[in-house]
Amino acid sequence: METKPVLLMGCSTGGKSTLLDALVARGMQTVPEPGRRIVSEERSTGGRALPWVDEVAFARCALAMASADLRAVLRSGGPGGHVMFDCGTLDAALALEFFTGLPAEESLTGQPRHAETVLVAPPWPELFTKDGSRRHGLAEAEAEYRRIVQGLPRLDYRALYLPKLSVEDRTRWVLEALDEM
């Protein structure tokens, strides 16, 4: 069975982390979000590639890490089936475009692609919380979501929007949608 890298995108108010935890509990292979890993690494080493310190360096690190993650999964072959990526090259390229003006298409040149259908978590304000890795507010999260939604068709990806359902129902919905991909 072929490995199918599926990207889960959206702003930090969409319930992605909770959904991914539920998918892992169901046995799905997932790849953790580059942003949180970068924040953890930069904090432990005193680095400056943090979204609240140097957003361009952060976006570049996220692109490099997401690309390495995707290449590693595709290279490994693994057991096949769907592998869910919590954010990825598209998020990072769109962020880099926003911060620098460099077209996302250029950042993605030569990069492997995720499945053409991307799962997108819309803002869900009732779920929004700040923490040590997420310092931005709801307005910034919603602006990020709009950039993602506008960028996907331009990058030849199709968005499949996650419904606002209980964790169990949303997990079931995602698994059914993946069966159709």
GUTORSE-572207 format. One line per 5 residues: number of its first residue (from 1); their letters; for each residue x negated, y negated, z of N, C-alpha, C, O. Coordinates in pm, whole numbers, plus 50000, padded with zeros to 5 digits. Layout:
residues N
NUM> A> X/Y/Z/X/Y/Z/X/Y/Z/X/Y/Z ~ ...
This chain:
residues 181
1> METKP> 49916/50117/50000/50000/50000/50000/49911/49876/50000/49812/49869/50073 ~ 49947/49781/49918/49871/49656/49904/49893/49563/50025/50003/49556/50080 ~ 49788/49492/50064/49798/49392/50170/49860/49266/50111/49816/49217/50007 ~ 49962/49214/50179/50032/49095/50133/50018/48986/50239/50084/48991/50343 ~ 49931/48887/50213/49912/48779/50311/50026/48678/50304/50043/48608/50204
6> VLLMG> 50103/48670/50411/50217/48579/50417/50183/48465/50512/50131/48486/50621 ~ 50213/48345/50469/50181/48226/50547/50304/48176/50619/50411/48162/50560 ~ 50288/48149/50748/50391/48087/50830/50344/47945/50860/50242/47924/50925 ~ 50419/47848/50811/50382/47707/50826/50495/47631/50895/50603/47685/50918 ~ 50466/47507/50925/50566/47419/50983/50500/47337/51092/50385/47359/51128
11> CSTGG> 50574/47243/51141/50517/47158/51245/50524/47228/51380/50583/47336/51393 ~ 50464/47166/51477/50451/47228/51608/50580/47221/51690/50574/47225/51813 ~ 50692/47211/51626/50820/47214/51698/50909/47325/51645/51029/47326/51674 ~ 50853/47417/51568/50938/47513/51498/50949/47651/51558/51024/47733/51505 ~ 50878/47680/51666/50887/47813/51727/50800/47918/51661/50828/48038/51673
16> KSTLL> 50695/47876/51591/50609/47972/51521/50539/48067/51618/50537/48188/51594 ~ 50483/48016/51725/50407/48100/51818/50495/48207/51880/50454/48323/51892 ~ 50614/48170/51921/50706/48266/51981/50745/48373/51879/50751/48491/51912 ~ 50772/48330/51757/50806/48425/51651/50690/48521/51625/50711/48641/51611 ~ 50570/48468/51618/50454/48555/51594/50435/48656/51706/50403/48772/51679
21> DALVA> 50454/48614/51829/50445/48708/51941/50547/48821/51924/50515/48937/51951 ~ 50667/48788/51881/50771/48889/51861/50735/48982/51745/50762/49102/51751 ~ 50675/48927/51640/50634/49011/51527/50521/49106/51566/50519/49222/51524 ~ 50427/49058/51647/50319/49143/51697/50378/49257/51780/50334/49371/51769 ~ 50478/49226/51863/50543/49328/51945/50609/49435/51858/50628/49548/51902
26> RGMQT> 50645/49397/51736/50706/49491/51641/50600/49562/51556/50634/49640/51466 ~ 50473/49535/51584/50366/49605/51513/50307/49534/51393/50224/49591/51322 ~ 50348/49411/51367/50295/49339/51251/50157/49284/51281/50130/49235/51391 ~ 50070/49294/51184/49937/49234/51196/49951/49084/51171/50015/49042/51075 ~ 49890/49004/51258/49894/48859/51242/49753/48801/51253/49663/48865/51306
31> VPEPG> 49738/48682/51202/49612/48609/51211/49642/48479/51284/49728/48402/51241 ~ 49571/48453/51395/49602/48335/51477/49570/48203/51407/49488/48196/51316 ~ 49637/48100/51453/49624/47966/51398/49480/47915/51409/49421/47919/51517 ~ 49422/47868/51298/49287/47813/51304/49276/47693/51399/49176/47681/51471 ~ 49375/47606/51401/49366/47484/51482/49341/47510/51628/49255/47446/51688
36> RRIVS> 49413/47601/51686/49395/47629/51830/49258/47692/51855/49195/47666/51958 ~ 49212/47775/51764/49079/47835/51780/48970/47729/51770/48872/47734/51844 ~ 48988/47635/51679/48889/47527/51664/48886/47441/51789/48779/47408/51839 ~ 49003/47404/51840/49009/47322/51961/48937/47392/52075/48859/47330/52147 ~ 48963/47520/52092/48899/47596/52200/48747/47597/52184/48673/47575/52280
41> EERST> 48702/47624/52062/48558/47628/52036/48493/47491/52054/48387/47481/52116 ~ 48554/47389/52001/48497/47254/52011/48491/47207/52156/48394/47142/52196 ~ 48592/47239/52232/48592/47201/52374/48481/47274/52449/48415/47214/52534 ~ 48459/47401/52419/48358/47477/52492/48216/47437/52455/48123/47457/52533 ~ 48199/47379/52336/48064/47340/52293/48041/47189/52295/47933/47142/52262
46> GGRAL> 48144/47114/52333/48131/46968/52332/48138/46910/52193/48091/46799/52168 ~ 48197/46985/52101/48208/46939/51962/48308/46827/51945/48387/46796/52035 ~ 48303/46766/51826/48390/46650/51799/48496/46679/51693/48573/46590/51659 ~ 48501/46801/51640/48600/46834/51537/48734/46865/51603/48789/46975/51590 ~ 48786/46766/51672/48914/46776/51740/49012/46682/51671/48972/46573/51629
51> PWVDE> 49139/46720/51660/49232/46635/51585/49250/46496/51646/49290/46404/51575 ~ 49222/46479/51773/49236/46348/51837/49104/46272/51843/49098/46160/51893 ~ 48994/46335/51793/48863/46269/51791/48820/46243/51647/48791/46129/51610 ~ 48815/46348/51565/48772/46337/51426/48861/46429/51342/48828/46545/51316 ~ 48973/46374/51300/49073/46454/51229/49023/46508/51096/49066/46616/51054
56> VAFAR> 48933/46437/51028/48878/46486/50901/48790/46608/50927/48802/46709/50857 ~ 48702/46600/51025/48618/46715/51059/48704/46834/51102/48676/46948/51066 ~ 48808/46805/51179/48900/46910/51222/48964/46977/51101/48967/47100/51094 ~ 49017/46900/51007/49083/46956/50889/48985/47036/50804/49021/47141/50751 ~ 48862/46988/50792/48761/47064/50716/48729/47197/50784/48716/47300/50717
61> CALAM> 48716/47194/50915/48692/47319/50990/48809/47414/50974/48790/47535/50957 ~ 48931/47361/50980/49051/47444/50965/49056/47508/50827/49091/47625/50814 ~ 49020/47433/50725/49019/47488/50589/48916/47600/50577/48944/47705/50521 ~ 48797/47577/50630/48691/47679/50623/48732/47805/50700/48713/47916/50652 ~ 48788/47787/50820/48827/47902/50901/48944/47978/50838/48943/48101/50834
66> ASADL> 49043/47905/50787/49159/47969/50724/49117/48045/50599/49167/48154/50573 ~ 49025/47988/50523/48975/48056/50403/48900/48184/50441/48919/48288/50378 ~ 48817/48175/50543/48743/48294/50589/48840/48401/50640/48820/48519/50613 ~ 48942/48360/50713/49043/48455/50762/49110/48528/50646/49123/48650/50646 ~ 49154/48451/50547/49226/48509/50433/49135/48603/50355/49176/48713/50318
71> RAVLR> 49012/48561/50329/48918/48647/50256/48890/48776/50334/48881/48883/50274 ~ 48875/48765/50466/48847/48884/50547/48962/48984/50540/48939/49104/50528 ~ 49085/48935/50548/49201/49025/50542/49210/49090/50404/49234/49210/50394 ~ 49191/49012/50300/49198/49067/50165/49085/49167/50138/49106/49267/50069 ~ 48970/49139/50190/48853/49227/50171/48869/49358/50248/48830/49464/50199
76> SGGPG> 48926/49351/50367/48936/49470/50452/49033/49573/50398/49019/49693/50426 ~ 49129/49528/50321/49228/49623/50270/49326/49663/50378/49447/49660/50357 ~ 49275/49701/50493/49359/49737/50606/49462/49842/50572/49451/49911/50471 ~ 49564/49853/50657/49667/49954/50635/49766/49913/50526/49853/49991/50490 ~ 49753/49792/50475/49846/49742/50374/49970/49683/50439/49984/49683/50562
81> GHVMF> 50056/49633/50357/50177/49569/50407/50153/49421/50435/50050/49364/50397 ~ 50249/49361/50499/50242/49218/50526/50149/49186/50643/50149/49254/50745 ~ 50071/49081/50625/49990/49025/50731/50033/48879/50744/50026/48802/50648 ~ 50078/48842/50863/50132/48707/50884/50024/48614/50936/49961/48641/51039 ~ 50002/48505/50864/49904/48403/50900/49976/48286/50966/50069/48229/50910
86> DCGTL> 49932/48252/51086/49984/48135/51156/49905/48014/51105/49794/47988/51150 ~ 49964/47944/51011/49897/47834/50940/49784/47892/50855/49747/48008/50872 ~ 49731/47813/50765/49629/47865/50675/49571/47758/50587/49569/47640/50621 ~ 49522/47801/50471/49454/47710/50381/49545/47598/50332/49499/47485/50312 ~ 49672/47626/50313/49763/47522/50263/49780/47410/50364/49771/47292/50328
91> DAALA> 49803/47447/50491/49816/47345/50596/49692/47257/50600/49701/47134/50603 ~ 49577/47323/50601/49451/47249/50613/49426/47159/50493/49383/47045/50508 ~ 49453/47210/50373/49432/47129/50252/49526/47009/50248/49486/46900/50207 ~ 49650/47029/50292/49745/46917/50296/49707/46815/50403/49725/46695/50383 ~ 49654/46861/50515/49607/46769/50619/49487/46690/50568/49479/46568/50588
96> LEFFT> 49394/46758/50504/49276/46692/50450/49317/46588/50346/49259/46480/50340 ~ 49414/46621/50265/49466/46526/50166/49522/46402/50236/49496/46289/50193 ~ 49598/46422/50341/49658/46311/50414/49551/46221/50476/49562/46099/50470 ~ 49448/46282/50533/49345/46205/50603/49243/46140/50510/49188/46035/50542 ~ 49217/46202/50393/49110/46153/50306/49154/46108/50168/49084/46031/50102
101> GLPAE> 49271/46154/50123/49315/46125/49987/49267/46229/49887/49308/46224/49771 ~ 49182/46323/49929/49136/46430/49840/49254/46520/49808/49312/46579/49899 ~ 49292/46532/49680/49408/46615/49647/49393/46758/49701/49287/46819/49690 ~ 49501/46809/49758/49500/46944/49814/49460/47046/49708/49394/47146/49738 ~ 49499/47021/49584/49465/47113/49476/49313/47131/49465/49265/47241/49440
106> ESLTG> 49238/47022/49486/49092/47030/49479/49035/47110/49596/48943/47189/49577 ~ 49090/47091/49714/49043/47167/49831/49071/47316/49815/48999/47399/49870 ~ 49175/47350/49739/49214/47490/49724/49151/47558/49603/49170/47678/49583 ~ 49078/47482/49521/49013/47540/49404/48918/47652/49447/48832/47632/49533 ~ 48936/47768/49388/48850/47882/49419/48892/47959/49543/48830/48059/49577
111> QPRHA> 48995/47912/49611/49043/47981/49731/49139/48093/49691/49214/48079/49594 ~ 49138/48205/49765/49241/48306/49740/49377/48250/49781/49385/48153/49857 ~ 49482/48311/49731/49617/48261/49759/49692/48354/49854/49671/48476/49856 ~ 49779/48293/49931/49875/48369/50010/49988/48411/49916/49989/48373/49799 ~ 50083/48490/49967/50202/48523/49889/50268/48394/49845/50263/48293/49915
116> ETVLV> 50331/48396/49728/50386/48272/49673/50503/48217/49754/50533/48098/49745 ~ 50568/48300/49833/50674/48252/49921/50614/48230/50059/50554/48320/50117 ~ 50632/48110/50110/50579/48070/50240/50695/48054/50337/50795/47989/50305 ~ 50683/48112/50455/50784/48094/50558/50758/47960/50626/50647/47933/50672 ~ 50861/47877/50633/50846/47742/50688/50940/47726/50807/51061/47746/50797
121> APPWP> 50881/47689/50919/50958/47663/51041/50992/47514/51048/50903/47432/51067 ~ 51120/47480/51034/51159/47339/51044/51145/47287/51188/51138/47366/51282 ~ 51141/47157/51204/51136/47102/51340/51254/47151/51424/51367/47161/51377 ~ 51223/47180/51546/51325/47223/51642/51292/47148/51771/51228/47203/51860 ~ 51337/47023/51780/51295/46934/51889/51312/46991/52029/51234/46959/52119
126> ELFTK> 51412/47075/52049/51434/47132/52182/51317/47221/52226/51302/47249/52345 ~ 51236/47267/52131/51123/47354/52163/50992/47278/52181/50893/47335/52227 ~ 50990/47150/52146/50865/47074/52144/50807/47054/52283/50876/47011/52375 ~ 50680/47086/52295/50605/47059/52418/50465/47015/52380/50413/47053/52275 ~ 50405/46936/52465/50265/46899/52449/50184/46991/52539/50232/47039/52641
131> DGSRR> 50059/47014/52500/49967/47088/52585/49826/47040/52555/49809/46944/52481 ~ 49727/47104/52610/49589/47060/52592/49540/47067/52450/49447/46995/52413 ~ 49602/47152/52367/49562/47163/52227/49652/47083/52135/49617/47057/52020 ~ 49768/47043/52185/49866/46971/52104/49899/46842/52178/49979/46841/52271 ~ 49836/46734/52135/49855/46606/52204/49946/46510/52129/49986/46407/52183
136> HGLAE> 49978/46541/52005/50061/46450/51927/50207/46460/51972/50247/46553/52041 ~ 50284/46361/51931/50425/46356/51968/50514/46418/51861/50467/46464/51757 ~ 50642/46418/51890/50741/46476/51800/50744/46405/51665/50757/46471/51562 ~ 50732/46274/51664/50736/46199/51537/50622/46242/51445/50642/46257/51325 ~ 50503/46261/51501/50388/46306/51419/50411/46449/51369/50376/46481/51256
141> AEAEY> 50470/46532/51452/50499/46670/51411/50600/46671/51296/50584/46748/51200 ~ 50700/46588/51304/50800/46582/51198/50742/46525/51069/50780/46569/50960 ~ 50651/46430/51079/50584/46376/50960/50498/46484/50894/50494/46494/50772 ~ 50431/46564/50975/50352/46676/50923/50443/46773/50847/50407/46820/50740 ~ 50558/46802/50901/50654/46891/50837/50694/46837/50699/50698/46911/50602
146> RRIVQ> 50723/46709/50692/50762/46648/50564/50650/46660/50461/50677/46686/50343 ~ 50525/46642/50503/50412/46656/50410/50402/46800/50359/50374/46822/50241 ~ 50425/46895/50446/50421/47036/50406/50530/47065/50303/50503/47123/50199 ~ 50652/47024/50334/50766/47049/50245/50744/46986/50108/50777/47046/50006 ~ 50689/46866/50105/50664/46799/49978/50547/46862/49903/50546/46861/49780
151> GLPRL> 50450/46914/49974/50330/46969/49910/50345/47108/49852/50281/47140/49752 ~ 50428/47191/49913/50437/47330/49869/50472/47347/49721/50402/47421/49651 ~ 50576/47282/49669/50608/47302/49528/50495/47254/49435/50469/47314/49331 ~ 50431/47147/49474/50321/47093/49394/50205/47191/49386/50130/47193/49289 ~ 50190/47275/49490/50082/47374/49496/50128/47511/49447/50058/47611/49465
156> DYRAL> 50245/47515/49384/50303/47638/49328/50338/47744/49431/50316/47863/49410 ~ 50393/47698/49543/50446/47788/49645/50593/47757/49665/50639/47644/49646 ~ 50666/47860/49704/50810/47847/49731/50831/47856/49881/50776/47943/49948 ~ 50911/47765/49934/50939/47762/50077/51064/47845/50107/51165/47835/50038 ~ 51054/47926/50212/51168/47997/50266/51181/47949/50410/51097/47978/50495
161> YLPKL> 51289/47875/50436/51305/47807/50565/51364/47900/50670/51466/47965/50647 ~ 51298/47904/50785/51345/47988/50895/51469/47928/50958/51473/47807/50985 ~ 51570/48009/50983/51688/47957/51052/51660/47943/51202/51573/48009/51258 ~ 51735/47855/51264/51724/47836/51410/51814/47940/51476/51935/47923/51489 ~ 51750/48049/51517/51819/48162/51578/51745/48202/51704/51635/48154/51731
166> SVEDR> 51805/48290/51781/51734/48346/51897/51607/48414/51846/51597/48446/51728 ~ 51513/48437/51935/51387/48501/51895/51414/48636/51830/51358/48667/51725 ~ 51498/48715/51890/51527/48849/51835/51592/48840/51698/51554/48913/51606 ~ 51691/48751/51682/51758/48737/51553/51665/48679/51447/51669/48719/51331 ~ 51583/48585/51487/51489/48524/51393/51385/48628/51349/51348/48632/51232
171> TRWVL> 51340/48709/51441/51243/48815/51407/51306/48912/51307/51243/48947/51207 ~ 51428/48954/51334/51498/49044/51242/51514/48980/51104/51495/49045/51002 ~ 51548/48850/51103/51566/48777/50977/51435/48776/50898/51436/48799/50777 ~ 51324/48748/50965/51193/48745/50899/51158/48882/50842/51113/48893/50728 ~ 51178/48987/50921/51144/49122/50874/51229/49159/50752/51179/49222/50658
176> EALDE> 51354/49122/50752/51440/49147/50635/51393/49066/50515/51392/49117/50402 ~ 51354/48941/50537/51306/48856/50427/51176/48914/50369/51156/48913/50248 ~ 51088/48964/50456/50963/49022/50408/50988/49146/50324/50917/49170/50226 ~ 51088/49224/50360/51122/49344/50281/51161/49307/50139/51143/49387/50047 ~ 51214/49186/50120/51257/49140/49988/51146/49071/49910/51164/49038/49793
181> M> 51032/49048/49975/50922/48976/49907/50836/49073/49828/50739/49032/49764
